Amino acid sequence: MSSILPIDSPFEAPENGFQAIRFDGRVFHLLDQRELPARERWLQLDDLDSVIAAIRDLAVRGAPAIGITAAYGAVIRAREVGLERGPWLEGMARLEAARPTAVNLSWAVARMRRAAGEAERVDLARLEAEARAIHAEDIAANQAMARAGGSEIGACRGILTHCNTGSLATGGVGTALGVIIQAAKDGRVERVFADETRPWLQGSRLTAWELARAGVEARVLVEGAAAALMAAGEVQWVVVGADRIAANGDVANKIGTYALAVLARHHGVKMMVVAPSSTLDPAMENGQGIEIEQRAADEIWAAAGLTEAPAGFAAWNPVFDVTPGELIDCIVTEQGVHRPPYDFSGAR
Ligand SMILES: CSC[C@H]1O[C@H](OP(=O)(O)O)[C@H](O)[C@@H]1O
C-alpha cells in the first residue's frame, strides 16, 4: 500500500501507526471501516461528494480522522471545480455539514478556508500543504499524547476503553488507544478491556482489530458488563477519546461515555479523556450547547441482527453524549495533562 503515498511520505513510518487514510496528491484512499474486521477494502475517492458520503456513512470516522479527511476533501474539491472560489466555498459548506458533533470537521474546514486565500482562484499548492500539515500535526499529537497519558497512568492492573480511538480514528497511533497500546507494550498494564460500543460496534469490530494488529491481548465486553467489571476491581482507569471538548471541560464522546464516567466515579476508578487540541472548542462555554448527532434506527436493528424494525417499535439513537468535566480526572492533549477545574477558553 506504500505506493499510495509519495515515497518520501513521513506518514509511512511504523511508529506513526497504521495509515487508514492516505492522499496521493489526487486520489484519497481510505480503508472502509464499515467492512472491518471481516474485510480490508480500500476506497479511492476523487470527488467531494464521495468524500462527504464517506464521512456521513462512517466509511471513515473518528474525530481527528474526519478532520484530516475533510482537509484532503478540500484539495479534491479545488481540482474538481477548476480552482474557482465560489463553487469551492459551496462545497466546503456541504463538507462541514457532513456530521455535526466532532468539532475537528469544522476546525479543519476553517483552516482550509484560510489556506485557500482571497483570490477568485483558490491556491491549490497552499491547500495541499495545509492538508498535509493537518495530517502531520495529528500524527505528532498522537505521539505526544501516548507519552503524556502513559506517564499519567504509570502501572495498573486494568484499563477499560470505549468505542475506537486508534489509527482508524486518527492520522497516527490514536488518542486513547495510542495511550493504551503504548502502556501495554511497555508492560505497564496487565489487562485491556474494550466494550463493544453499540450500535455501530466500534469496540468489538474496530478496537479489537487494532489491538490484535498491535499484538495487544484484550477482552471485549458488552457495555452492560462495565459496572460489574469495575465492581470486581478489574480496572483502575477508563480511557476514552472525545469529539468535542467545551471550554469548561465537558466532553462530547461516543454514547455510553457518560454512563462509564458515573460508574467510574462511584467505584473509585479514574477517568481519562485523550484528545488533540483540534478537538477543543473554546467558543463552546459548556456541554449543553453541543449538537448531538442522531442516526437512523436501522443502526440499532442491524446491531441486533434485524433487517427491519420489530413491530410497533421506534428507536432513539443519539450516537454521542456529554460527560460533565467534574467527572473526568484528567484530559490529555498534545500540550500535556490537564486537571479540573478545566478552562480551555483560551485554547488554540
Ligand atoms: C479519536 S476520536 C474517536 C471518537 O470518535 C468516535 O465517534 P464515531 O465513531 O461516531 O466517529 C467516538 O466518539 C470516539 O471517541
The ligand as an SDF file (V2000), in Angstrom:
LIG
                    3D

 15 15  0  0  0  0  0  0  0  0999 V2000
  -10.1310    9.6080   18.3550 C   0  0  0  0  0  0  0  0  0  0  0  0
  -11.6590   10.3230   18.4750 S   0  0  0  0  0  0  0  0  0  0  0  0
  -12.7240    8.9980   18.1830 C   0  0  0  0  0  0  0  0  0  0  0  0
  -14.1020    9.3090   18.6780 C   0  0  0  0  0  0  0  0  0  0  0  0
  -14.9920    9.3300   17.5570 O   0  0  0  0  0  0  0  0  0  0  0  0
  -15.9240    8.2970   17.7580 C   0  0  0  0  0  0  0  0  0  0  0  0
  -17.1760    8.5820   17.2000 O   0  0  0  0  0  0  0  0  0  0  0  0
  -17.5410    7.9860   15.7270 P   0  0  0  0  0  0  0  0  0  0  0  0
  -17.0460    6.5720   15.6990 O   0  0  0  0  0  0  0  0  0  0  0  0
  -19.0490    8.1070   15.6660 O   0  0  0  0  0  0  0  0  0  0  0  0
  -16.8470    8.8970   14.7450 O   0  0  0  0  0  0  0  0  0  0  0  0
  -16.0140    8.1690   19.2580 C   0  0  0  0  0  0  0  0  0  0  0  0
  -16.7660    9.1940   19.8330 O   0  0  0  0  0  0  0  0  0  0  0  0
  -14.5560    8.2480   19.6190 C   0  0  0  0  0  0  0  0  0  0  0  0
  -14.2680    8.5500   20.9490 O   0  0  0  0  0  0  0  0  0  0  0  0
  1  2  1  0
  2  3  1  0
  3  4  1  0
  4  5  1  0
  4 14  1  0
  5  6  1  0
  6  7  1  0
  6 12  1  0
  7  8  1  0
  8  9  2  0
  8 10  1  0
  8 11  1  0
 12 13  1  0
 12 14  1  0
 14 15  1  0
M  END
$$$$
